[in-house]
Amino acid sequence: MVKLEDIAGLGLLQAPSGKPSEALTRSSSSYRSLDTFALPKERRYQQQFADIYFLRLTKIKPAVEQIAHEAWEETVLGGENAKKVERVLDVRQGELCWVAGTVFMDMPLKPSILEDVSKDRWISAPTSVDHYYSEDGRDQVMLEDDSGRIRLVGEPLKDYFLVTGCIIAVMGTENANGEFEVIDLKFADLPPQPPRWALSDKKIKSEDVSMSDPDTPSKKIAIVSGLEFSGTSTAYTTELSLLLSYLLGDSLDPATQSQEQSKISRLIIAGNSIAESASSDPHSNNPSTKTHTKKYGYDASSYNPLPSQLFDSFLSTLLPTMSITLLPGANDPANVSYPQQPIHSAMFPQSRLYGPTPTHPDEPGWLDATTNPSESEIDGWRVLGTSGQNLDDICKYMDSPDRLGLMEAMCRWRCSAPTAPDTLWSYPFQDDEPFVMKECPHLYFVGSQPEFNTKVIEGPEGQMVRLVLVPKFSETKEVVLVDTETLEVSKVRIGTRS
Amino acid sequence: MDTYLKHLSESVLAEDKVVDFRLLSQSLQVPVNTAKQMLYEFHRSQNAKRPGSVHATYLIYGVKHNSNSQNGADEEMPDAGSVTDVVPVFDLCLVTEEKLRDVLAEFEEVKTIHVYSVASRPTKDMALLADVAHEVSSNDKKVLSNIVNPNVRTRERKGPGLKASIASTPAFKQQPKAASKVKEDPKPAEETKPAIKTEKTEKTTSSAPAKKPAPAKSSGIMAAFSKAASLPKKEPKKSASPAVTETNTPALSDEDDDEEEMPQPKPRAKPDFKTLKQREEGLRRMMEGDDEEEAPASERAESPEEPEPEPMEVEEEAPDPVKEEKEVVETTSNGRRRGKRRIMRKKQIMDEQGYLVTIQEPGWESFSEDEAPPPPKVVKTTSSASSTQAKKGAAKGQGNIMSFFSKKA
């Protein structure tokens, strides 16, 4: 409880003293952007999606099988030893065995390409279904590999999150109906975690360690998502300007500025910087004008440049004092399918000055427009971040999704976008499946979430992952701060009261 | 009276404007923290003179009561495994003077409070302050922030964005005069900062002329052009090589026609042309042989020439990449050819892992002329044999219907 009298004369609530306030230098952080999710410039879309599943299975299956082997090697049930079966089709009725494969969820409400083709629907619009699960229990879980498919039944399935595309091993027997009765179930669990500073050379490492040790209030990075600059709504513009002055270090007093604000070395914008356009509305309101204004190609009148201008001005104000990593999100001007490629610098006429130097493509720009998902190394920590589509899509498979638990599950499945390409649009990869987590991140954040949450999960080999759900700023007005020494998380809530 | 008070009373009281600390810092070129104090002093002194004449908004930063209750609720999650961390939550709250007492009561600890803006009337709509912030960002002058970042990098290549910033920074450099208007000791902070800034601008400006964006860009354009130029170059070559080797693909044989119909200044067209002629001749003769089965001996007399075109035919079909066809004519009886041709067959086999694998296998296919005359060949002879046939036809005095058409063409 703070009373008005308590704060009188505090800090800046006094006349200008004329005392010089010392200039503060913003902390710097080492940053490396990894191009794990970069697509080739010339992309082909002729190939089949099946390769993604195949690649994922071949990448994750050995790990799953090893874990399953360790767990079930000695398992004897009813005098029968559980033995490994190579392929799903090799499962024999009545034999206790275990097999690894890809989960496929057969859900009536889930969009299905086969159904679209059979009904002669060729218009591809993103699905508008808000959930895939059906209440009446018509959903079925299948396990498949390149040989075939088998339906999974049994109680253990209810204890785990399962979505299409995750790789699991199941132990049990095939029953008379040809279904596989699951007794136990295993994931790959967390992939091996690289040590801190794995990608930076030793020189930088020692230098940074000695530098950071004396600093007790250590450096931070700010993560924000869903800024949703809008051309029409002014509901949170004040909060946006408060956020800007907070990040700039203009607001608050010298003590806070030196201890907190100047320690924020980097801002990560995790998607949805530009509000969803309402451009479809004018067309639906008066269809007569639509026919009149039908033009070939670009129609300037239907485009509102204000949101991107506002966003550009936000970035260009902040960039002189803070480096920014920008992930595209669902509403941003980037491609729709995963992995989203960086927002083009042409969207930021003012801020692109801080972009990467074309002659040094290896060095990330001060404004680093990255892919979504994006992988980077910040102050030695491996950071994996997405703008939220991967998690949002998985949540549609669940009745009451525990988003943090699903984030953890993604790490344990070793796949950051398991539902791609089934329900999450994705590029048809052929040679590589980048969604497989080859290395365990230290920090994994997902943007555009309804609310903030965080926790640390641990792996069997001592891996520690900090999971952060980054809330939409437009709804919660919250910024997440992550300490780059301890990976501790705090958040700042911005509000107004009039 | 201090200049800043005069400035504030002008804009707030006379012009009825809302002034926040960043706007003040920008217009007077004073550090932001000083601007906050100026706003406070203005608010205090004005209200001392005439209570209620100036209204302020405050920015409070601190920890609220029960700010962790939200996280406490998460612990009721059904999944016992997901125990979420309780994280420190800081609140940044912009509040009007009227609500200050209420809002302060919600706080457990106030780390910082300062005047955010002043106006001549109570701020009902906080969006007004966003407009002020927008005004600040649309202005060219710099806000004298307290935190600088010496590591800031910009790309070397210049776009229009840089010009704008160059234009704006020198404008700001001339501002120290404006700052000295304020009766305050020149602050070291102020001095160091412009120093850093000028360094930056120097860096950018100096690199600007050195950089020459145009060549870099034009090199890109040139590259594009050269690419475009290389493309047509490539295309004739592509059409040329089939012409030399004389493929059997219908599409390409069409191209051959074009070449003949529209003579292009191609040096290498000459040898092609010759072989083409020869081939056509041979083919035509063959055709005629087909047509006139009970032909007179005079027609037969030409047959000794036949071996000449035949090997060419073998050659002509060889390089087809898709369906390799090679003919070995075994018998040439009665003007009708029989033989075998080499083809690539697609074959599906099961490999040792049980996968179906499609392979291409070379094979031989026997044929006879009447059964399978390769259609493109026919097209070629009929449509492209203009000159030879015209000549021949004239010599024979026998009008060929094809020569009639091709003459017109």
Interface residues (C-beta under 8 A of the other chain):
Chain A: M1 V2 K3 L4 D6 I7 L10 G11 L12 L13 Q14 A15 P16 S17 G18 P20 S21 E22 A23 L24 T25 R26 S28 T234 T237 T238 L240 S241 L242 L244 S245 Y246 L248 G249 D250 S251 L252 D253 P254 A255 T256 Q257 Q261 S262 S313 F314 S316 T317 L319 P320 T321 M322 S323 F348 P349 Q350 S351 R352 L353 Y354 G355 P356 T357 P358 T359 G365 W366 S400 D402 L404 G405 E408 E451 N453 T454 K455 V456 E488 V489 S490 K491 V492 R493 I494 G495 T496 R497 S498
Chain B: Y4 F21 R22 S25 P31 V32 N33 T34 K36 Q37 M38 Y40 E41 R44 T57 L59 Y61 G62 H65 S67 Q70 N71 D74 M77 P78 D79 G81 S82 V83 T84 D85 V87 P88 V89 F90 D91 L92 C93 L94 V95 T96 K99 L100 R101 D102 V103 L104 A105 F107 E108 E109 V110 K111 T112 I113 H114 V115 Y116 T123 K124 D125 M126 A127 L129 A130 A133 H134 S137 S138 V143 S145 N146 I147 V148 N149 P150 N151 V152 R153 T154 R155 E156 R157 G159 P160 G161 L162 A164 S165 E184 D185 K187 P188 A189 E190 T192 K193 A216
